[in-house]
Amino acid sequence: MSNVSKSDRARPDAERKREQRKKERRAKLMIWIARRSSRNRSFIDRLCRRLIEKASTRPPEKDFMRDELIDNDLGFDPDELDRYQRGEQARAS
């Protein structure tokens, strides 16, 4: 038989259960925050909404969907876009 006591063998199981309870509490808290943020009736509801926005918004330098042309307003003007969509040739300026 090994020199490991019963309490040492039971410890990993207790730690696993403790970690499982932590995960369950985190999941319940996230569901509660999501439910509250959808109501928008009180200050806590608005605070929950801000927490979710902050957690889910990517910083601009890491946002791969960001377009430099749109950010710097270097796109088509509405008349130019309309002419392009109708297939007209560009005017010489």
Stockholm file with secondary structure:
# STOCKHOLM 1.0

chainA/1-93         MSNVSKSDRARPDAERKREQRKKERRAKLMIWIARRSSRNRSFIDRLCRRLIEKASTRPPEKDFMRDELIDNDLGFDPDELDRYQRGEQARAS
#=GR chainA/1-93 SS CCSCCHHHHHHHHHHHHHHHHHHHHHHHHHHHHHHHHHHCCSHHHHHHHHHHHHHHCCCGGGCTTCCHHHHTTCSCCHHHHHHHHHTCCCCCC
#=GC SS_cons        CCSCCHHHHHHHHHHHHHHHHHHHHHHHHHHHHHHHHHHCCSHHHHHHHHHHHHHHCCCGGGCTTCCHHHHTTCSCCHHHHHHHHHTCCCCCC
//
